[in-house]
């Protein structure tokens, strides 16, 4: 079964008989081998991610250097116009290739991928996010988007690429294609989640040469579930990844040789200290404690500016969702951003005045290091540019910063002793900030770390230079110590990065590892903490904003305050769809075809009212009843003798179990207790039911009645059962394999249901339920009454939706509540038996409801629907032929003020769908 656009992941283990058989087959030697395989796969993931990072770095460096060399050659020997046309044209070509892959091949490859992978590790599966097609689009797209001089980074796409590699390598196949190696011991959402985390960490480690930073990034920002064993495997993988990248890049780099380990990485800002520091870089001075308040103030300013950046980007993203949805529009937007970027990057230096090299000042101070004899001696990568200037003895500050790659500009801001013009630093900072805000979210692969670091470096450098130049009499030097503009650029980078992302520990370690700077560890920590505290007052982090924007049902760490006062009974879905221990095949197909739920409680009581079996809004008489048999399947009105015998025996077992429960409890069920249906026996997943039907795991008619009741009906091997992961069969596939006689077969669910599934009493508060879902990785939780009868169900998506409704943050979701869409098809149910012309329309409406896999209605919505339904039934005339739909629409028009959910009323939603 091809997954829907978004659905939950089954991180909780389903402990049924097949799972026990699997554990018995995988004894101690096999378990040890499986652990060895896990470590081997971690190394393979690390090497593959390293190769991807090296390929990206070499390609981007080659294309970027070629382009800028040609531009400077044309500026020297040809006209400025020809240089600009060349620059703009090739930028458009590169960006066009990148956006073509995203807009027309795989839209999931756009952006950084951090919100999507973070949501995946939280328990939400988004279709095609971890597919091979997305991986190829991401890699090729980020190469050409960065080469096209767009203001973006490579770290986000590298993290996304690592996650895809981890998912594919661990499972032996892509989530879309069915071709691959069956690694049965690792074929589960829980195992895949661990390797996706390892891949994410390797992507960060390869990008920044930061193995510790990669591990901490996944722990802090991405993963919602963690373990000590996973920490060791992830740390080992990031270590291998960073070392492999360092060795290979040392041979590719012209300034080094094979095997010389110097902390080479895909994104390099130059080392401040240690053996990897370039000798032409100035030695970073020590700081005094009195400088710490300045750093804290810079952090607060970074948090404030970061909040404004996030707000502006969110506003642009809302416009993008509203107006840029067609592939052609996405591609046109990306090309427009490329044109705008080319004009600003080329036009600003052209308009900015040049200055003589004689007037250039340098931030030089006395130092004990004999290796430094002057300002950046023999540092070719820090030399200023002056190609727009009429004389070779002049330089252009904006050309030096703008007509370079972002990481090269950051190197100049960190390590150059040149005193840049204040106007140049201000214009550069605002230009990069504006372009980064506009670019992030377009239909191209893009990261945000490097632009944020660049913005902060420019602002910090401006502050540092101001303090340095004002202190001509060295009065502040005596109090604060030596003022280094490059150091303030580093602090500014930390402030802006923390203000935008709101991460703390991981970005501290990443900045320390990528710049090899441990001296300023405490200032960086204080700056980032200050930025986060101030930024959180105004907005949340940009990644969390984009999760809300996409409408992803994300479950946060802590429950909302209202959940401490809300009981489960107020939120749960009453009268959930349930299955019995013995079910007819036609009934299962009937239910699965007309609801999109992924988990079902199984009860040991066959006397189930029909509303418990078909309570989902929009369900109606299925066409499969006609295919299977012409008897009524709803309510079990006509049953054969053998089936009735199973019914009677099961009811006896239920009565015994209930009497035994009450006896053990020592009291009777309270009168005000919520009425339930059947004694809870366990849960079964939709995917499991589809596999059982597809494999025709029916009760053997040749067995005696006693043997059938003993539960000896598990006639499928666990390998055959697990081989379908992650693509379970569809209803269409199942019906295509079944004969007419097999629709009346019986399926025994006892060997396959999860009898250890957790339940919760309806009086428990939602804060505890939130903790259970968050810490145990649950997807469904059955709600029971005092007698252990099923009274409701709570899903992960429902809790996330409840959190969003009661969150202090504004709802930034750009999609309509899917439950409203489900309501509009309910109006047709009363006419289903009277007008068969509506069958096709009902089916099309149900296909749209498939987009939200767990869209349960609330009690309030059900009551409102029933009220409207009753008024429709009493008000409408008897329909005749083709005029019935029109009369139904007119009835809905008369009730347009009755109910409103979200931003649309029922009438508006109904009109849109019809």
C-alpha positions in Angstrom: 0.0 0.0 0.0 1.4 3.4 -1.0 1.5 5.6 2.1 -0.7 8.6 2.4 0.7 12.2 2.4 1.1 12.1 6.2 0.5 9.3 8.6 1.7 8.0 11.9 4.6 5.7 12.5 4.4 2.5 14.6 7.3 3.0 17.1 5.5 0.7 19.6 6.2 -3.0 19.2 3.2 -5.1 18.5 3.8 -8.1 20.8 1.6 -10.8 19.1 2.4 -14.5 18.5 4.2 -13.7 15.3 6.5 -11.4 17.2 7.2 -14.2 19.8 8.0 -16.6 16.9 10.4 -14.0 15.6 12.2 -13.8 18.9 12.4 -17.5 19.2 14.0 -17.8 15.8 16.5 -15.0 16.5 18.2 -16.7 19.4 21.4 -15.5 21.1 23.9 -16.1 18.2 21.5 -14.4 15.8 20.9 -11.5 18.2 24.6 -10.9 18.5 24.9 -11.1 14.7 22.1 -8.6 14.4 23.9 -6.2 16.8 27.1 -6.6 14.6 25.0 -5.8 11.6 23.7 -2.6 13.2 27.3 -1.4 13.8 28.3 -2.4 10.2 25.4 -0.5 8.8 26.3 2.6 10.9 29.8 2.5 9.3 28.3 2.0 5.8 25.9 5.0 6.3 28.8 7.1 7.5 30.9 6.3 4.4 28.1 6.9 2.0 27.2 10.2 3.6 30.9 11.2 3.4 31.0 10.4 -0.3 27.9 12.5 -0.9 29.4 15.4 1.1 32.7 15.2 -0.8 30.9 15.1 -4.2 28.8 18.1 -3.2 31.8 20.1 -2.0 34.0 19.4 -5.0 31.1 20.1 -7.4 30.1 23.4 -5.7 33.7 24.6 -5.4 34.5 23.8 -9.0 31.4 25.5 -10.4 31.7 28.6 -8.1 35.4 29.2 -8.7 34.9 28.9 -12.5 32.0 31.3 -12.4 33.7 34.0 -10.3 37.0 33.7 -12.2 35.1 34.3 -15.5 33.3 37.3 -14.0 36.5 38.9 -12.8 38.2 38.2 -16.1 35.3 39.9 -17.9 35.5 42.9 -15.5 39.2 43.3 -16.3 39.1 42.8 -20.0 35.5 43.5 -21.1 32.6 45.7 -20.0 30.7 45.6 -16.8 27.5 44.8 -18.7 28.9 41.6 -20.2 30.2 40.5 -16.8 26.8 41.1 -15.3 25.0 39.2 -18.1 27.4 36.3 -17.7 26.9 36.3 -13.9 23.1 36.6 -14.1 22.8 34.1 -17.0 24.7 31.3 -15.3 23.1 31.9 -12.0 19.7 31.5 -13.8 20.9 28.3 -15.4 22.1 26.7 -12.2 19.0 27.7 -10.2 16.8 26.6 -13.1 18.3 23.1 -12.9 17.8 23.0 -9.2 14.2 24.2 -9.2 13.3 22.0 -12.1 14.1 18.9 -10.1 12.1 20.1 -7.1 9.1 21.7 -8.9 8.5 18.9 -11.4 10.3 15.8 -10.0 9.9 15.8 -6.2 8.6 18.8 -4.3 9.7 17.1 -1.0 13.3 18.0 -1.9 12.8 21.7 -1.3 14.0 23.5 1.7 16.4 22.2 4.3 14.4 19.1 5.2 15.0 19.6 8.9 11.2 20.2 9.7 10.3 17.0 7.8 12.9 14.8 9.3 12.3 16.2 12.7 8.6 15.3 12.3 9.5 11.9 11.0 11.6 11.2 14.1 8.7 12.5 16.2 6.4 9.9 14.8 4.9 11.4 11.6 5.6 9.9 8.2 5.4 12.2 5.3 5.2 10.6 1.9 8.4 10.5 -0.2 10.5 12.4 2.4 13.0 9.5 2.7 12.9 8.1 -0.9 15.7 7.7 -3.4 14.1 10.2 -5.7 14.1 12.8 -3.0 17.8 12.0 -2.2 18.9 12.5 -5.8 16.9 15.7 -6.2 18.3 17.0 -3.0 21.9 16.3 -3.9 21.8 17.6 -7.4 19.6 20.5 -6.4 21.8 21.8 -3.6 24.9 21.6 -5.9 23.3 23.9 -8.5 21.4 26.2 -6.0 24.6 27.0 -4.1 26.6 27.4 -7.3 23.9 29.8 -8.4 25.0 32.2 -5.7 21.7 32.0 -3.8 21.9 32.9 -0.1 21.6 29.5 1.4 23.7 26.7 2.9 24.5 23.0 2.4 24.1 21.7 5.9 20.3 21.2 5.9 20.2 19.2 2.6 23.2 17.2 3.9 21.3 16.3 7.0 18.2 15.3 5.0 20.4 13.3 2.6 22.0 11.5 5.6 18.5 10.6 6.9 17.5 9.1 3.6 20.7 7.1 3.3 20.1 5.8 6.9 16.5 4.7 6.1 17.4 3.0 2.8 20.6 1.2 4.0 18.9 -0.1 7.2 15.9 -1.5 5.4 17.7 -2.7 2.3 15.2 -0.9 0.1 13.5 2.4 -0.7 10.1 3.2 0.9 8.6 3.7 -2.6 10.2 0.9 -4.7 9.7 -2.8 -3.8 13.1 -3.8 -4.9 15.8 -4.4 -2.3 17.3 -6.8 0.3 15.1 -8.1 3.0 16.8 -7.4 6.3 14.1 -9.0 8.4 15.7 -8.3 11.8 15.6 -4.5 11.1 12.3 -4.2 9.3 10.3 -2.0 11.6 9.6 1.7 12.1 11.5 1.6 15.4 14.7 0.2 13.8 14.4 2.5 10.9 14.1 5.5 13.2 17.4 4.7 14.8 19.3 4.6 11.5 17.6 7.8 10.3 19.0 9.5 13.4 22.4 8.2 12.6 22.2 9.5 9.1 21.1 12.9 10.3 24.1 13.1 12.6 26.5 12.0 9.9 25.1 14.7 7.6 25.9 17.4 10.1 29.3 15.9 11.0 30.3 15.8 7.3 29.1 19.4 6.7 31.0 21.0 9.6 33.6 18.4 10.5 31.7 18.3 13.9 31.1 14.7 15.1 30.1 15.7 18.5 27.9 18.5 17.1 26.2 16.0 14.8 25.3 13.8 17.7 24.0 16.7 19.8 22.1 18.2 16.9 20.1 15.0 16.5 19.5 14.7 20.3 18.5 18.3 20.8 16.7 19.2 17.6 15.7 16.2 15.6 15.1 13.0 17.6 12.2 12.5 20.0 13.4 9.1 21.2 16.9 8.1 22.3 18.9 5.4 24.0 22.4 4.8 25.3 23.2 2.2 22.6 22.0 4.6 19.9 24.3 7.3 21.3 27.4 5.0 21.0 26.5 3.9 17.4 25.8 7.5 16.4 29.0 8.8 17.9 31.0 6.1 16.2 29.3 6.8 12.8 29.9 10.5 13.0 33.6 9.9 14.0 34.1 7.7 10.9 32.2 10.2 8.7 34.3 13.2 9.8 37.6 11.4 9.5 36.7 10.0 6.0 35.8 13.5 4.8 39.0 14.9 6.3 41.3 12.4 4.6 39.7 12.6 1.2 39.4 16.4 1.1 43.0 16.7 2.2 44.0 15.1 -1.1 41.5 17.0 -3.2 42.6 20.4 -1.8 45.4 22.0 -3.7 46.9 23.5 -0.5 47.3 20.2 1.2 48.3 16.6 0.6 46.8 13.2 1.1 46.5 12.0 4.7 47.2 15.4 6.4 44.4 15.7 8.9 43.4 19.3 9.4 39.7 19.2 10.2 38.7 19.7 6.6 34.9 19.8 6.0 32.4 20.7 3.4 31.7 24.1 5.2 34.8 25.6 6.6 35.2 29.0 8.4 38.9 28.7 9.3 40.3 27.7 12.6 41.1 30.3 15.3 43.6 28.1 17.2 45.3 24.8 17.2 47.4 23.0 14.5 44.7 23.4 11.9 44.9 27.3 12.1 46.3 28.9 9.0 49.6 30.6 9.9 48.5 33.8 8.2 45.5 34.1 10.4 46.0 36.4 13.4 46.2 34.8 16.9 42.9 35.4 18.7 43.5 37.4 21.9 42.2 36.4 25.3 39.0 38.0 26.7 38.3 39.5 30.1 35.3 39.0 32.2 34.1 42.5 31.7 33.5 41.7 28.0 30.9 39.1 29.0 28.1 41.7 29.4 28.7 42.9 25.9 28.4 39.4 24.6 25.2 38.8 26.5 23.8 42.1 25.0 24.8 40.9 21.5 22.9 37.6 22.2 19.8 39.5 23.2 20.0 41.6 20.0 20.5 38.4 18.0 17.4 36.9 19.6 15.4 40.0 18.7 16.6 40.2 15.1 16.1 36.4 14.8 12.5 36.7 15.9 11.9 39.4 13.3 13.6 37.2 10.6 11.3 34.3 11.5 8.2 36.5 11.4 9.0 37.9 8.0 9.9 34.5 6.6 6.6 33.1 7.9 4.7 36.0 6.3 6.4 35.2 2.9 5.7 31.5 3.4 2.0 32.2 3.9 1.9 34.1 0.6 3.9 31.3 -1.0 1.4 28.7 0.1 -1.5 30.9 -1.1 -0.2 31.9 -4.5 2.7 29.6 -5.5 1.3 26.1 -5.7 1.6 25.1 -9.4 5.0 23.6 -10.5 5.3 26.4 -13.1 4.7 29.0 -10.5 7.3 27.4 -8.2 9.9 27.5 -10.9 9.1 31.0 -11.9 9.4 32.1 -8.2 12.9 30.5 -7.9 14.1 32.1 -11.1 12.8 35.5 -9.9 14.7 35.1 -6.6 17.8 34.2 -8.7 17.4 37.3 -10.8 16.9 39.5 -7.7 20.0 37.9 -6.0 22.1 38.5 -9.1 21.1 42.2 -9.3 21.8 42.8 -5.6 25.1 40.9 -5.4 26.4 42.5 -8.6 24.7 45.9 -8.4 25.6 46.8 -4.8 29.4 46.6 -5.4 29.1 48.4 -8.7 27.3 51.3 -7.0 29.6 51.3 -3.9 32.6 53.6 -4.0 36.2 52.3 -4.1 38.9 53.4 -1.7 42.7 53.6 -2.0 44.7 50.8 -0.4 46.7 53.5 1.3 43.7 54.5 3.4 42.9 51.0 4.5 43.3 50.4 8.2 44.1 47.1 9.9 43.2 45.8 13.3 46.7 44.9 14.4 48.0 44.6 18.0 51.2 43.5 19.6 51.4 39.7 20.0 54.0 37.3 21.3 53.6 35.0 18.3 56.6 35.4 16.1 54.7 33.9 13.1 52.7 37.1 12.7 54.7 39.9 11.3 51.9 42.0 9.7 48.3 42.1 8.6 47.4 38.7 7.1 50.7 38.1 5.4 50.5 35.7 2.5 46.8 35.1 3.0 45.4 34.9 -0.6 41.9 33.9 0.5 41.6 37.0 2.6 42.8 39.5 0.0 40.4 42.3 -0.9 38.9 42.7 -4.3 38.9 45.7 -6.6 37.7 44.6 -10.0 35.1 47.4 -10.1 37.8 50.0 -9.4 39.7 51.9 -12.1 43.0 51.5 -10.4 44.7 48.3 -9.2 45.7 50.1 -6.0 42.1 50.5 -4.9 39.6 48.0 -3.3 35.8 47.6 -3.0 34.5 46.5 0.3 31.2 45.2 -0.9 32.8 43.3 -3.8 35.2 41.6 -1.3 32.2 40.3 0.6 29.4 39.9 -1.9 31.2 38.4 -4.9 32.4 35.4 -2.9 30.8 32.3 -1.5 29.2 32.7 1.9 31.7 30.5 3.7 34.6 32.5 2.1 33.0 35.7 3.2 32.6 34.4 6.8 36.3 33.5 6.7 37.1 37.1 5.9 34.9 38.5 8.6 36.4 36.0 11.2 40.1 36.3 10.3 40.8 39.4 8.2 42.5 42.2 10.0 41.1 44.6 7.4 38.9 47.4 8.8 35.8 47.2 6.6 33.7 50.2 5.9 30.8 50.5 8.3 28.5 51.2 5.4 29.7 48.1 3.6 29.2 45.9 6.6 25.7 47.3 7.2 24.6 47.0 3.5 26.1 43.4 3.4 24.3 42.4 6.6 20.9 43.7 5.4 21.3 42.3 1.9 22.2 38.8 3.0 19.4 38.9 5.6 16.8 40.0 3.1 17.9 37.4 0.5 18.1 34.6 3.0 14.6 35.4 4.3 13.2 35.4 0.7 15.1 32.4 -0.5 14.3 30.0 2.4 11.1 28.2 1.5 11.4 28.4 -2.3 11.3 25.3 -4.4 15.0 24.6 -4.1 17.1 22.6 -1.6 18.4 25.2 0.9 20.0 25.3 4.4 19.8 28.1 6.9 22.9 27.7 9.1 25.4 29.4 6.9 23.2 32.4 6.0 22.5 32.9 9.7 26.2 32.7 10.6 27.0 35.2 7.8 24.4 37.7 8.9 25.6 37.5 12.5 29.3 37.7 11.5 28.7 40.9 9.6 26.8 42.5 12.5 29.3 41.3 15.1 32.2 42.5 13.0 30.6 45.9 12.8 30.2 46.1 16.5 33.8 44.9 17.1 35.3 47.3 14.7 33.3 50.2 16.2 34.7 49.4 19.7 38.2 48.9 18.3 38.3 52.2 16.4 36.6 54.2 19.2 39.3 53.1 21.6 42.1 55.1 20.1 43.5 55.9 23.6 43.4 52.2 24.6 41.3 53.2 27.6 38.9 50.3 27.0 41.8 48.0 26.3 43.0 48.5 29.8 39.6 47.6 31.1 38.1 45.1 28.7 41.3 43.7 27.2 42.2 43.5 23.5 39.3 44.0 21.2 39.4 41.7 18.2 36.7 42.4 15.5 37.0 38.8 14.3 36.1 37.5 17.7 33.0 39.8 17.8 32.1 38.4 14.4 32.1 34.9 15.9 30.0 36.0 18.8 27.6 37.7 16.4 27.3 34.5 14.4 26.4 32.5 17.5 23.8 35.2 18.5 22.1 35.2 15.1 22.1 31.4 14.7 20.6 31.0 18.2 18.0 33.7 17.5 16.8 32.0 14.3 17.0 28.3 15.2 16.6 28.5 19.0 19.0 25.6 19.4 21.5 25.8 22.2 24.0 23.0 23.1 24.4 21.6 19.5 25.2 24.9 17.8 27.7 25.8 20.6 29.6 22.6 19.9 29.2 23.0 16.1 30.7 26.5 16.2 33.5 25.3 18.5 34.4 22.3 16.3 34.1 24.1 13.0 36.3 27.1 14.1 38.5 25.0 16.5 37.8 27.6 19.2 37.6 26.4 22.8 38.8 29.6 24.4 35.5 31.4 23.7 33.3 28.5 24.7 31.7 30.2 27.7 31.0 33.5 25.8 29.4 31.5 22.9 27.2 29.6 25.4 26.1 32.8 27.2 25.4 34.5 23.9 23.3 31.6 22.5 21.3 31.3 25.8 20.6 35.0 25.8 19.5 34.9 22.1 17.1 32.0 22.9 15.6 33.6 26.0 14.9 36.8 24.2 13.7 35.2 20.9 11.3 32.8 22.7 9.4 35.8 24.1 8.3 36.8 20.6 8.3 33.6 18.4 9.3 30.0 18.2 12.2 28.6 16.2 12.0 28.8 12.4 12.0 25.0 12.0 9.0 24.7 14.4 7.2 27.5 12.5 7.5 25.5 9.3 6.3 22.4 10.9 3.1 24.3 11.9 2.9 25.9 8.5 2.9 22.5 6.8 0.1 21.3 9.2 2.2 18.4 10.5 0.8 16.9 13.7 3.9 17.3 15.8 3.9 16.2 19.4 6.0 18.6 21.5 8.1 17.7 24.6 5.8 19.2 27.2 2.0 19.2 27.4 0.0 22.4 27.3 -1.2 23.9 30.6 -4.8 23.1 29.7 -4.1 19.4 29.5 -3.5 19.3 33.2 -7.2 20.2 33.7 -8.6 18.2 30.8 -9.7 14.6 31.2 -9.5 12.0 28.5 -13.2 11.7 28.4 -13.4 15.2 27.1 -11.1 14.6 24.2 -11.4 10.9 23.3 -13.4 9.6 20.3 -16.5 7.9 21.6 -17.8 4.8 19.9 -14.7 3.9 18.0 -14.7 1.3 15.3 -13.9 -2.1 16.9 -13.3 -5.6 15.7 -14.1 -8.9 17.4 -11.8 -11.8 18.0 -13.6 -13.6 15.1 -14.4 -11.5 12.0 -15.9 -12.3 8.6 -13.6 -11.2 5.7 -16.4 -9.2 4.1 -16.9 -7.2 7.4 -13.2 -6.4 7.6 -13.0 -5.2 4.0 -16.2 -3.3 4.5 -14.7 -1.4 7.5 -11.3 -0.8 6.0 -12.7 0.5 2.8 -14.8 3.1 4.4 -12.6 4.5 7.2 -9.0 5.6 7.3 -8.1 4.6 10.8 -4.8 2.8 11.3 -5.5 1.1 14.6 -8.6 -0.8 15.9 -9.4 -2.1 19.4 -10.3 -5.8 19.5 -13.0 -6.9 21.9 -14.2 -10.3 23.1 -17.9 -9.5 22.6 -19.6 -10.1 19.3 -22.8 -8.3 20.2 -21.6 -5.0 18.8 -24.1 -2.4 17.8 -23.8 -1.3 14.2 -22.9 2.3 15.1 -19.7 1.0 16.7 -18.8 -0.7 13.5 -19.4 2.2 11.2 -19.3 5.4 13.1 -17.0 7.3 10.8 -18.6 10.3 9.2 -19.2 9.6 5.5 -19.4 5.8 5.7 -22.2 4.2 3.8 -23.3 0.9 2.2 -20.2 -0.5 0.6 -20.0 -1.9 -2.9 -18.1 -4.9 -1.5 -21.3 -6.3 0.1 -22.6 -6.9 -3.5 -19.3 -8.6 -4.5 -19.2 -10.9 -1.5 -22.8 -11.9 -0.9 -26.3 -10.4 -0.9 -26.9 -11.0 2.7 -26.9 -8.2 5.2 -23.5 -7.9 6.9 -24.3 -5.0 9.3 -25.4 -6.2 12.7 -24.9 -9.9 11.8 -28.6 -10.4 11.0 -28.0 -13.6 9.0 -25.2 -15.9 10.2 -24.4 -19.5 9.3 -24.5 -22.2 12.0 -20.7 -22.5 12.4 -20.2 -18.8 12.7 -23.0 -18.6 15.3 -21.3 -21.3 17.3 -18.2 -19.1 17.5 -20.4 -16.2 18.5 -22.0 -18.1 21.4 -18.6 -19.4 22.7 -17.0 -16.0 22.6 -19.9 -14.4 24.5 -19.5 -17.1 27.2 -15.8 -16.2 27.5 -16.7 -12.5 27.7 -19.2 -13.1 30.5 -16.6 -15.2 32.5 -13.9 -12.6 32.0 -16.2 -9.8 33.1 -17.4 -11.6 36.2 -13.8 -12.5 37.1 -12.8 -8.8 36.7 -15.5 -7.5 38.9 -14.8 -10.2 41.5 -11.1 -9.2 41.6 -12.0 -5.6 41.7 -14.2 -6.1 44.7 -16.9 -3.7 43.6 -19.5 -3.3 40.9 -19.3 -1.0 37.9 -20.5 2.4 39.0 -23.9 3.6 37.7 -22.4 6.8 36.2 -19.7 4.8 34.4 -19.5 5.4 30.7 -21.1 2.6 28.8 -18.6 0.6 26.7 -18.6 -2.1 24.1 -17.0 -5.5 24.8 -14.0 -6.3 27.0 -10.8 -5.0 25.6 -8.5 -7.8 24.3 -5.9 -5.9 22.4 -5.3 -3.8 19.3 -4.6 -4.6 15.6 -3.2 -2.3 12.9 -4.7 -1.6 9.6 -1.5 -2.8 7.8 -1.7 -6.1 9.7 -5.3 -6.7 8.7 -4.4 -6.0 5.0 -1.5 -8.4 5.1 -3.6 -11.2 6.7 -6.3 -10.7 4.1 -3.8 -10.6 1.3 -2.1 -13.8 2.4 -5.5 -15.4 3.0 -4.8 -16.4 6.6 -8.3 -17.7 7.2 -9.7 -20.2 9.7 -9.3 -23.7 8.4 -12.7 -25.2 7.8 -11.2 -28.7 8.3 -10.3 -28.0 11.9 -12.7 -29.1 14.6 -14.5 -26.5 16.6 -12.4 -27.1 19.7 -9.2 -26.7 17.8 -10.4 -23.4 16.3 -11.3 -22.1 19.8 -7.8 -23.1 21.0 -6.4 -20.4 18.7 -4.3 -22.8 16.5 -5.0 -20.6 13.5 -1.6 -18.8 13.1 -0.9 -20.4 9.7 1.6 -17.7 8.4 5.3 -17.5 9.1 6.6 -14.3 10.6 9.0 -13.8 7.7 6.0 -13.9 5.3 4.2 -11.4 7.5 7.1 -8.9 7.9 8.2 -9.1 4.2 5.5 -6.5 3.2 7.0 -3.7 5.3 6.9 -0.8 4.6 4.4 -1.3 1.7 1.3 -3.2 2.9 -1.2 -4.3 0.3 -4.1 -2.0 -0.6 -7.8 -2.9 -0.5 -7.8 -3.1 -4.2 -4.9 -5.7 -4.1 -6.7 -7.7 -1.5 -10.0 -7.8 -3.3 -8.2 -8.8 -6.5 -6.9 -11.9 -4.8 -10.1 -13.0 -3.1 -12.7 -15.2 -4.7 -16.4 -14.7 -4.0 -16.5 -17.7 -1.6 -13.5 -16.3 0.4 -15.4 -13.1 1.3 -17.5 -15.3 3.7 -14.4 -16.8 5.3 -13.6 -16.2 9.0 -10.5 -14.6 10.3 -9.2 -15.3 13.8 -7.5 -12.2 15.1 -6.2 -13.7 18.4 -2.7 -14.7 17.1 -2.1 -11.3 15.5 -3.5 -8.7 17.9 -1.3 -6.9 20.3 -2.6 -8.3 23.6 -0.1 -6.1 25.6 -1.4 -2.8 24.2 -1.8 -0.1 26.8 -5.1 1.2 27.9 -6.1 4.1 30.0 -9.2 5.0 32.1 -11.3 7.8 30.8 -10.8 9.8 34.0 -7.1 10.3 33.5 -5.9 13.8 32.7 -4.5 14.6 29.2 -1.1 15.6 30.6 -0.4 12.0 31.6 -1.7 10.8 28.2 0.6 13.3 26.5 3.6 11.8 28.4 2.7 8.3 27.5 2.5 9.1 23.8 5.7 11.2 23.9 7.9 8.9 25.9 6.7 5.5 24.7 6.1 6.3 21.0 2.5 5.3 21.0 0.3 5.8 18.0 -3.1 4.8 19.5 -4.3 4.5 23.1 -7.6 2.7 23.9 -9.8 4.3 26.6 -11.7 1.9 28.8 -14.2 2.2 31.7 -14.1 0.6 35.1 -15.2 -2.7 33.7 -12.3 -2.7 31.1 -14.8 -2.1 28.3 -13.8 0.1 25.3 -15.4 3.5 25.5 -13.1 5.5 23.2 -9.8 5.9 21.6 -7.1 8.6 21.6 -4.5 9.0 18.7 -1.2 10.7 18.5 -2.5 13.0 15.8 -5.5 14.0 18.0 -3.2 15.0 20.9 -1.1 17.1 18.5 -4.2 18.8 17.2 -5.4 19.4 20.8 -2.0 20.9 21.6 -2.1 23.2 18.6 -5.6 24.4 19.5 -4.6 25.3 23.0 -1.1 26.6 22.2 -0.1 30.2 22.9 1.5 30.3 19.4 -0.8 31.4 16.6 -2.0 28.6 14.3 0.1 28.9 11.2 -1.4 25.9 9.5 -2.3 26.7 5.9 -4.6 23.7 5.5 -8.3 23.2 6.3 -9.2 20.9 9.2 -9.8 17.6 7.5 -12.6 16.7 9.9 -14.7 19.5 8.3 -14.3 17.9 5.0 -15.4 14.6 6.4 -18.5 16.2 7.8 -19.7 17.4 4.4 -20.1 13.9 3.1 -22.3 13.0 6.1 -25.1 14.9 4.5 -25.4 12.3 1.8 -25.7 9.3 4.1 -29.4 9.7 4.6 -29.9 9.5 0.9 -27.6 6.6 0.2 -30.4 4.0 0.0 -32.8 6.3 -1.8 -30.6 7.7 -4.6 -27.8 5.5 -6.0 -26.6 8.3 -8.2 -24.7 9.7 -5.2 -22.5 6.6 -4.8 -19.8 7.9 -7.1 -19.8 11.3 -5.4 -19.6 9.7 -2.0 -16.6 7.6 -3.1 -14.8 10.6 -4.4 -15.4 12.4 -1.1 -14.0 9.5 0.8 -10.8 9.5 -1.3 -10.2 13.1 -0.3 -10.6 12.1 3.3 -7.7 9.6 2.9 -5.4 12.6 3.1 -5.7 12.6 6.9 -5.2 9.1 8.1 -6.4 9.7 11.7 -9.1 12.3 11.2 -11.5 11.4 14.0 -14.4 13.7 14.8 -14.8 15.2 18.2 -17.9 14.9 20.4 -18.9 18.5 19.6 -18.7 17.9 15.9 -20.7 14.6 16.1 -23.5 16.3 18.1 -23.6 19.1 15.6 -23.6 16.7 12.7 -26.4 14.7 14.2 -28.5 17.9 14.7 -28.0 19.0 11.1 -28.7 15.5 9.9 -32.0 15.3 11.8 -33.1 18.7 10.5 -32.2 17.6 7.0 -34.2 14.4 7.3 -37.3 16.2 8.6 -37.1 19.2 6.2 -36.2 17.7 2.8 -38.8 16.4 0.4 -38.5 12.9 -1.0 -35.8 13.0 -3.7 -36.5 12.1 -7.2 -33.9 11.1 -9.7 -31.2 13.6 -10.5 -32.7 16.5 -8.5 -31.8 15.0 -5.2 -28.3 16.4 -5.0 -29.6 19.9 -5.7 -32.2 19.7 -2.9 -29.5 18.5 -0.5 -27.3 21.4 -1.4 -30.3 23.8 -0.8 -30.9 22.2 2.6 -27.2 22.8 3.5 -27.6 26.4 2.3 -30.4 26.9 4.7 -28.2 25.7 7.6 -25.1 27.7 6.7 -25.0 29.5 10.1 -25.4 26.4 12.2 -21.8 25.4 12.6 -18.3 26.6 11.8 -15.0 25.0 12.3 -11.6 26.7 11.8 -11.7 29.3 9.1 -14.6 27.8 7.0 -18.2 27.0 7.8 -19.7 23.7 6.9 -21.5 25.3 4.0 -18.3 26.7 2.5 -16.5 23.4 3.0 -19.4 21.5 1.4 -19.6 23.9 -1.6 -15.8 23.6 -2.2 -15.9 19.8 -2.2 -19.0 19.5 -4.4 
